[in-house]
Amino acid sequence: MGAVSRVFVAQLAGLPVFGPDGESIGKIRDVVVVLRTDREPPRVLGPVVELATRRRIFVPMLRVTSIDANAVTLATGSVNLRRFTQRPNEVLVVGQLLDARAVIVGTGAHAVLVDAAMETSRTRDWVLSRVAIRERTGRLSRRGPIQVLRWEEIEAPGVTDLASAPQGAAHLLSVFEGMRAADVAAALRELPAKRRYEVADSLDDERLADVFEELPEQDQKELLAHLDEERAADVLEAMDPDDAADLLAELSEMEQARLLGLMERQESDPVRRLLAYSADTAGGLMTPEPIVLMPDAPIAEALAMVRNPDITPALASMVFVCRPPSATPTGRYLGCVHLQRLLREPPGELVASALDTDLARLPPSATLNEVTRYFAAYDLVCAPVVDDTDHLVGAVTVDDVLDHLLPHGWRESPNEEPADA
């Protein structure tokens, strides 16, 4: 083990993990400890490491050779790839212990656990020796100072308390900050249901919508059922219309109608149109919000729109040119302009001068098989969906197709590896 005197777990989360030869293993997502019935410090069992496939595995502390500010190194690049499963007596420090309530021994002051430090004991075991706490003053406008105390100086929660007592989520959210929505979704799925709901309640609508889009259907339904209907409608509004339609399609007609009725009309109308199509057709796969411009728009405007970081790379690969109105279903569809063509043309030229009018169009009724063949034939990642009256009604992207081609439940088990590697 590398010479470290103390490591705070919240700072450890997110660090890359390498094997002895520098091979990348994954990233630290949490640390597993066992709480004790007395006031002795909890024993640290090891970190939870997330692989590139999003699978989370457990690595015993004996396998860790060094920890520094930038990385964690293991004694071997061969790790057990069995999916991590939390046992009843185990606690996740980041997922369950941070933001928990405690009482300072002696003063009786109530506090919140902000972080926990682990270090080696005399027996060379790793323990949670100290905690960073913030006293709860009861004043909303002021936050008490952070104190670092020995574990024995607080009355910390036990496993039973963690399963029932409410916790905040501020410090867990700070760990999630900067993580991709897909990684946050994977982390949420590993948390106990109570903790998962607390985090969902604390996320803003936009961030929660992004996370929803990365969750398996069953998890989406359970989390949506936890939210009150007004909040659920707000989150559906923040989701991409095609993802919102996919989620609503899993609910009963009564639930669909109730939630759609709570949504703003300008947000619910595109979702209603998508629900009218079968899920395995171009109409059911498409997004109703592609990049659409009028023919007299300059190339510079098209380039500005494709630079929008909120638009996926696949959707940004193509600009569609139509007569007014520009919202789907648009006026008459004229053609598309590929991103590579936009980059080659002078910014002052009109998009009409760079139109591709020969590219085949997908009808809303095109089957999943036909859509797949289309992408293979034309080497594209985005395709126009045009109805029989020449109106652009949406665009299908290759990621939408992959979502439907992959086996059901692929988000739950992204890859199946052998037991050891």
C-alpha positions as CSV (number, residue, x, y, z in Angstrom):
1,M,0.0,0.0,0.0
2,G,1.3,3.4,-0.9
3,A,2.2,5.7,2.0
4,V,-0.9,7.7,2.6
5,S,-2.0,8.8,6.1
6,R,-5.6,9.6,5.4
7,V,-8.0,9.5,2.4
8,F,-11.4,11.3,2.4
9,V,-13.8,9.1,0.5
10,A,-15.8,11.9,-1.3
11,Q,-12.4,13.0,-2.8
12,L,-11.6,9.4,-3.7
13,A,-14.9,9.0,-5.7
14,G,-14.3,9.4,-9.4
15,L,-10.5,8.7,-9.4
16,P,-9.3,6.4,-12.2
17,V,-8.1,2.9,-11.2
18,F,-5.1,1.4,-12.9
19,G,-3.4,-2.0,-12.9
20,P,0.3,-2.4,-12.0
21,D,1.4,-1.9,-15.6
22,G,-0.7,1.2,-16.1
23,E,-3.7,-0.5,-17.8
24,S,-7.0,1.2,-17.2
25,I,-9.4,-0.7,-15.0
26,G,-12.2,1.9,-14.3
27,K,-13.2,4.6,-11.8
28,I,-13.9,4.6,-8.1
29,R,-17.6,5.1,-7.5
30,D,-17.9,4.3,-3.8
31,V,-16.4,2.5,-0.8
32,V,-17.9,-0.4,1.1
33,V,-17.7,-0.5,4.9
34,V,-19.2,-2.5,7.7
35,L,-20.7,-0.5,10.6
36,R,-20.2,-1.8,14.1
37,T,-22.6,-1.9,17.0
38,D,-20.1,-0.3,19.4
39,R,-18.4,3.1,18.7
40,E,-15.4,1.5,17.1
41,P,-14.6,2.8,13.6
42,P,-16.2,0.9,10.7
43,R,-14.0,-1.5,8.8
44,V,-13.4,-0.6,5.2
45,L,-13.8,-3.6,2.9
46,G,-12.9,-2.1,-0.4
47,P,-13.9,0.2,-3.2
48,V,-16.7,-0.2,-5.8
49,V,-15.1,0.3,-9.2
50,E,-17.1,1.1,-12.3
51,L,-15.7,-0.4,-15.5
52,A,-15.9,1.1,-18.9
53,T,-19.0,-1.0,-19.6
54,R,-20.7,0.6,-16.5
55,R,-20.6,-2.7,-14.7
56,R,-19.8,-2.1,-11.0
57,I,-17.5,-4.5,-9.3
58,F,-16.0,-4.9,-5.8
59,V,-12.3,-4.8,-5.2
60,P,-10.9,-5.8,-1.8
61,M,-8.6,-3.3,-0.1
62,L,-5.9,-5.9,-0.1
63,R,-5.7,-5.5,-3.9
64,V,-5.0,-1.7,-3.6
65,T,-1.3,-0.9,-3.6
66,S,-1.4,2.9,-3.7
67,I,-3.7,5.9,-3.5
68,D,-2.7,9.3,-4.6
69,A,-4.4,12.6,-5.5
70,N,-4.9,11.5,-9.2
71,A,-5.3,7.7,-9.3
72,V,-5.6,4.4,-7.5
73,T,-3.3,1.5,-8.4
74,L,-4.1,-2.2,-7.9
75,A,-1.6,-5.0,-7.2
76,T,-2.9,-6.8,-10.3
77,G,-4.8,-6.1,-13.4
78,S,-6.8,-9.3,-13.0
79,V,-10.0,-8.5,-11.1
80,N,-13.2,-10.4,-10.4
81,L,-15.8,-9.0,-12.8
82,R,-18.8,-10.3,-10.9
83,R,-21.3,-7.5,-10.5
84,F,-21.2,-5.9,-7.1
85,T,-24.1,-6.8,-4.9
86,Q,-24.4,-5.1,-1.5
87,R,-24.9,-7.4,1.5
88,P,-27.3,-6.6,4.4
89,N,-24.6,-5.6,6.8
90,E,-22.7,-3.4,4.3
91,V,-22.9,0.3,3.8
92,L,-21.9,2.5,0.9
93,V,-20.1,5.5,2.2
94,V,-21.0,7.9,-0.7
95,G,-24.3,6.4,-1.5
96,Q,-25.7,6.0,2.1
97,L,-23.5,7.5,4.8
98,L,-22.8,11.0,3.4
99,D,-25.6,13.5,4.4
100,A,-26.7,11.2,7.2
101,R,-27.5,12.7,10.6
102,A,-25.3,12.3,13.6
103,V,-25.0,13.6,17.2
104,I,-21.8,15.0,18.6
105,V,-20.9,13.2,21.8
106,G,-20.5,15.6,24.8
107,T,-22.4,18.6,23.3
108,G,-25.4,16.7,22.0
109,A,-25.4,18.9,18.9
110,H,-27.0,17.6,15.8
111,A,-24.8,17.4,12.7
112,V,-24.7,16.1,9.1
113,L,-21.9,13.9,7.8
114,V,-20.1,15.7,5.0
115,D,-17.3,13.3,4.4
116,A,-15.5,10.4,6.0
117,A,-11.7,9.7,6.1
118,M,-10.3,6.2,5.9
119,E,-6.8,5.2,7.1
120,T,-4.9,2.1,8.2
121,S,-5.2,0.9,11.8
122,R,-2.5,-0.8,13.9
123,T,-3.7,-4.1,12.6
124,R,-3.2,-2.8,9.1
125,D,-6.9,-2.9,8.4
126,W,-8.5,0.1,6.8
127,V,-11.1,1.9,8.9
128,L,-13.2,5.0,8.8
129,S,-11.3,6.7,11.5
130,R,-12.6,10.3,11.2
131,V,-15.6,12.1,9.9
132,A,-16.1,15.7,8.6
133,I,-19.4,17.0,10.0
134,R,-21.3,20.2,9.9
135,E,-23.5,21.2,12.8
136,R,-27.2,21.8,12.0
137,T,-27.9,25.3,13.3
138,G,-31.5,25.4,12.2
139,R,-30.8,28.7,10.4
140,L,-31.5,28.4,6.7
141,S,-29.4,31.4,5.9
142,R,-26.2,30.2,7.6
143,R,-24.2,27.0,7.4
144,G,-22.1,25.9,10.3
145,P,-18.4,25.3,10.0
146,I,-17.1,21.9,9.1
147,Q,-15.3,20.0,11.9
148,V,-13.2,16.9,11.6
149,L,-13.8,14.5,14.5
150,R,-12.8,11.0,15.4
151,W,-15.5,8.4,14.7
152,E,-15.8,7.7,18.4
153,E,-16.7,11.4,19.0
154,I,-20.1,11.1,17.2
155,E,-23.1,8.9,17.6
156,A,-23.3,7.7,14.0
157,P,-26.2,6.0,12.3
158,G,-26.4,2.2,12.2
159,V,-27.5,0.1,9.2
160,T,-31.1,0.1,10.5
161,D,-31.1,3.9,10.9
162,L,-29.9,4.4,7.4
163,A,-32.7,2.2,6.0
164,S,-35.4,4.4,7.6
165,A,-34.1,7.9,8.6
166,P,-34.3,10.6,6.0
167,Q,-31.1,12.0,4.6
168,G,-30.1,15.0,2.6
169,A,-28.5,14.6,-0.8
170,A,-26.3,17.7,-1.2
171,H,-23.0,15.9,-0.9
172,L,-24.0,12.9,-3.0
173,L,-25.1,15.4,-5.7
174,S,-21.7,17.1,-5.5
175,V,-20.1,13.7,-6.3
176,F,-22.5,13.3,-9.3
177,E,-21.6,16.7,-10.5
178,G,-19.6,16.5,-13.7
179,M,-20.6,12.9,-14.3
180,R,-22.4,12.0,-17.5
181,A,-26.2,11.3,-17.2
182,A,-25.6,7.7,-18.1
183,D,-23.1,7.3,-15.3
184,V,-25.4,9.0,-12.8
185,A,-28.2,6.7,-13.9
186,A,-26.0,3.6,-13.3
187,A,-25.0,5.0,-9.9
188,L,-28.7,5.6,-8.9
189,R,-29.6,2.0,-9.8
190,E,-27.0,0.8,-7.3
191,L,-28.5,2.8,-4.4
192,P,-31.2,1.5,-2.0
193,A,-34.7,2.7,-3.1
194,K,-35.0,5.2,-0.2
195,R,-31.7,6.9,-1.2
196,R,-32.5,6.8,-4.9
197,Y,-35.8,8.7,-4.2
198,E,-34.0,11.2,-2.0
199,V,-31.5,12.0,-4.8
200,A,-34.3,12.2,-7.4
201,D,-36.1,14.7,-5.2
202,S,-33.0,16.8,-4.9
203,L,-32.1,16.9,-8.6
204,D,-33.4,19.8,-10.7
205,D,-35.9,18.9,-13.5
206,E,-33.4,19.2,-16.4
207,R,-30.8,17.0,-14.7
208,L,-33.4,14.4,-13.6
209,A,-34.8,14.3,-17.1
210,D,-31.3,13.6,-18.5
211,V,-30.9,10.7,-16.0
212,F,-34.4,9.4,-16.7
213,E,-33.5,9.0,-20.4
214,E,-30.6,6.7,-19.4
215,L,-32.5,4.4,-17.0
216,P,-34.1,1.0,-18.0
217,E,-37.9,1.1,-18.5
218,Q,-38.8,-0.5,-15.1
219,D,-36.6,1.9,-13.2
220,Q,-38.1,4.9,-15.1
221,K,-41.6,3.7,-14.2
222,E,-40.8,3.2,-10.5
223,L,-39.1,6.6,-10.2
224,L,-41.9,8.4,-12.1
225,A,-44.4,6.7,-9.7
226,H,-42.5,8.1,-6.7
227,L,-42.8,11.7,-8.0
228,D,-45.9,13.7,-7.5
229,E,-47.9,14.2,-10.7
230,E,-46.9,17.9,-11.1
231,R,-43.2,17.1,-10.8
232,A,-43.6,14.0,-13.0
233,A,-45.1,16.2,-15.7
234,D,-42.3,18.8,-15.4
235,V,-39.7,16.1,-15.8
236,L,-41.5,14.7,-18.9
237,E,-41.5,18.2,-20.4
238,A,-37.8,18.4,-19.9
239,M,-37.1,15.1,-21.6
240,D,-36.6,14.7,-25.3
241,P,-40.1,14.2,-26.8
242,D,-39.2,10.7,-28.2
243,D,-37.9,9.6,-24.8
244,A,-41.0,11.0,-23.0
245,A,-43.2,9.2,-25.5
246,D,-41.4,5.9,-25.0
247,L,-41.9,6.2,-21.2
248,L,-45.5,7.2,-21.4
249,A,-46.2,4.3,-23.8
250,E,-45.3,2.0,-20.9
251,L,-48.1,3.5,-18.7
252,S,-51.8,2.9,-18.8
253,E,-54.0,5.1,-21.0
254,M,-55.4,6.8,-17.9
255,E,-52.0,7.6,-16.6
256,Q,-50.9,8.9,-20.0
257,A,-53.9,11.2,-20.3
258,R,-53.4,12.5,-16.8
259,L,-49.7,13.4,-17.2
260,L,-50.2,14.7,-20.8
261,G,-52.9,17.0,-19.4
262,L,-50.6,18.4,-16.8
263,M,-47.9,19.2,-19.4
264,E,-47.7,22.5,-21.2
265,R,-49.4,22.1,-24.6
266,Q,-46.4,23.1,-26.6
267,E,-44.5,20.3,-24.9
268,S,-47.2,17.7,-24.9
269,D,-48.3,18.1,-28.6
270,P,-45.1,16.6,-30.1
271,V,-45.3,13.7,-27.6
272,R,-49.0,13.0,-28.5
273,R,-48.0,12.8,-32.2
274,L,-45.3,10.3,-31.5
275,L,-47.6,8.2,-29.4
276,A,-49.8,7.8,-32.5
277,Y,-47.1,5.8,-34.2
278,S,-46.1,2.2,-33.6
279,A,-42.8,2.1,-31.5
280,D,-41.0,0.0,-34.1
281,T,-41.6,2.4,-37.0
282,A,-39.7,5.5,-38.2
283,G,-42.6,7.6,-36.8
284,G,-42.2,6.0,-33.4
285,L,-38.4,6.1,-33.4
286,M,-38.0,9.7,-34.6
287,T,-37.4,12.9,-32.7
288,P,-39.9,15.7,-33.7
289,E,-37.2,18.4,-33.0
290,P,-34.5,18.2,-35.6
291,I,-32.6,21.3,-36.8
292,V,-34.8,23.0,-39.4
293,L,-34.0,26.2,-41.3
294,M,-35.7,28.2,-44.1
295,P,-33.9,28.2,-47.5
296,D,-32.9,31.8,-47.2
297,A,-31.0,31.2,-43.9
298,P,-27.2,31.8,-44.2
299,I,-24.7,28.9,-43.7
300,A,-23.4,30.8,-40.6
301,E,-26.8,30.4,-38.9
302,A,-26.8,26.6,-39.7
303,L,-23.3,26.3,-38.2
304,A,-24.3,28.2,-35.1
305,M,-27.3,25.8,-34.6
306,V,-25.2,22.6,-35.0
307,R,-22.7,23.9,-32.4
308,N,-25.4,23.8,-29.7
309,P,-24.0,21.5,-27.0
310,D,-27.6,20.3,-26.1
311,I,-28.0,18.7,-29.5
312,T,-26.6,15.2,-29.9
313,P,-23.8,14.7,-32.5
314,A,-26.0,12.5,-34.6
315,L,-28.8,15.1,-34.8
316,A,-26.3,17.8,-35.4
317,S,-24.9,16.0,-38.5
318,M,-27.7,17.2,-40.7
319,V,-29.7,20.4,-41.2
320,F,-33.2,20.1,-42.8
321,V,-34.4,22.9,-45.1
322,C,-38.2,23.5,-45.4
323,R,-40.7,26.1,-46.2
324,P,-42.5,27.8,-43.3
325,P,-43.5,26.8,-40.7
326,S,-40.2,25.4,-39.3
327,A,-41.8,23.5,-36.4
328,T,-42.8,19.9,-37.2
329,P,-44.8,19.1,-39.2
330,T,-43.1,21.7,-41.3
331,G,-44.0,23.3,-44.6
332,R,-42.8,21.6,-47.8
333,Y,-39.6,19.7,-47.3
334,L,-36.9,20.9,-49.7
335,G,-33.9,18.8,-48.8
336,C,-31.0,18.6,-46.3
337,V,-27.5,19.9,-45.8
338,H,-24.8,17.6,-44.4
339,L,-22.5,19.0,-41.7
340,Q,-19.4,18.4,-43.8
341,R,-20.9,20.4,-46.6
342,L,-21.7,23.3,-44.2
343,L,-18.0,23.3,-43.2
344,R,-16.8,23.7,-46.8
345,E,-19.2,26.5,-47.8
346,P,-18.6,30.3,-47.2
347,P,-20.6,31.4,-44.1
348,G,-22.4,34.1,-46.0
349,E,-23.9,31.7,-48.6
350,L,-27.5,30.5,-48.2
351,V,-28.3,27.0,-47.1
352,A,-30.4,26.6,-50.3
353,S,-27.2,26.6,-52.3
354,A,-25.8,23.5,-50.5
355,L,-29.0,21.4,-50.5
356,D,-28.9,17.6,-51.0
357,T,-32.2,17.0,-52.8
358,D,-31.4,13.4,-53.9
359,L,-31.2,11.8,-50.5
360,A,-34.1,9.3,-50.0
361,R,-36.6,10.0,-47.3
362,L,-38.2,7.7,-44.7
363,P,-41.9,7.6,-44.4
364,P,-43.3,7.5,-40.9
365,S,-44.6,4.0,-41.5
366,A,-41.1,2.6,-42.4
367,T,-40.4,-0.5,-40.2
368,L,-37.4,-0.9,-38.0
369,N,-35.8,-3.3,-40.5
370,E,-36.3,-0.7,-43.3
371,V,-34.8,2.1,-41.2
372,T,-31.8,-0.1,-40.3
373,R,-31.2,-0.9,-44.0
374,Y,-31.5,2.8,-44.8
375,F,-28.7,3.7,-42.5
376,A,-26.5,0.9,-43.7
377,A,-27.1,1.8,-47.4
378,Y,-26.4,5.5,-47.1
379,D,-23.7,5.5,-44.3
380,L,-25.6,8.1,-42.3
381,V,-26.3,8.8,-38.6
382,C,-29.4,10.9,-39.2
383,A,-32.3,10.6,-41.6
384,P,-35.4,12.7,-42.5
385,V,-38.9,11.4,-41.9
386,V,-41.3,12.9,-44.4
387,D,-45.0,12.2,-44.7
388,D,-46.9,11.7,-47.9
389,T,-47.8,15.4,-48.2
390,D,-44.1,16.4,-48.2
391,H,-44.0,17.7,-44.7
392,L,-41.0,16.9,-42.5
393,V,-42.4,15.3,-39.3
394,G,-39.1,14.4,-37.6
395,A,-35.7,12.8,-37.9
396,V,-34.4,9.4,-36.9
397,T,-30.9,9.1,-35.5
398,V,-28.7,6.0,-35.4
399,D,-28.8,5.9,-31.5
400,D,-32.6,5.6,-31.6
401,V,-32.2,2.6,-33.9
402,L,-29.6,1.0,-31.7
403,D,-31.8,1.4,-28.6
404,H,-34.4,-0.8,-30.3
405,L,-32.0,-3.3,-31.9
406,L,-30.2,-4.1,-28.6
407,P,-31.7,-6.9,-26.4
408,H,-34.5,-5.8,-24.0
409,G,-33.0,-4.7,-20.7
410,W,-29.5,-4.0,-22.2
411,R,-29.1,-1.0,-19.9
412,E,-29.4,-3.3,-16.9
413,S,-26.6,-5.6,-18.1
414,P,-24.5,-3.7,-20.7
415,N,-22.0,-6.5,-21.2
416,E,-21.6,-10.0,-19.8
417,E,-18.0,-10.9,-19.1
418,P,-16.5,-14.0,-17.7
419,A,-15.9,-14.2,-14.0
420,D,-12.3,-13.2,-14.1
421,A,-10.2,-11.2,-16.6
